[in-house]
Amino acid sequence: MLTFFSNSLSRHVQFDQLEALDKEQLSAFHAELCETVGMLNTVITDAKNKERASGVPVDPDWLHRVSTKKRIALKFATEEVS
């Protein structure tokens, strides 16, 4: 089961319980998810640029963890809730 800790809601949100959030909570959560994805994109890009500049490879475990968090945030952000 996918979960995401929301700072804006101060709790874990489960993917299958998105419909339990009211409109205001969903809006705040979606904004947080979009900000998170943008920040993770920047972090990944910066790490890859540093790798190219220095020749020191990015830690693959770190990259996997960051990429996984990004995929989870995108999954939540793109889910349509009726």
Secondary structure, 3 states (H helix, E strand, C coil): CCEEEECCCCEEEEHHHHHHCCHHHHHHHHHHHHHHHHHHHHHHHHHHHHHHHHCCCCCHHHHHHHHHHHHHHHHHHHCCCC
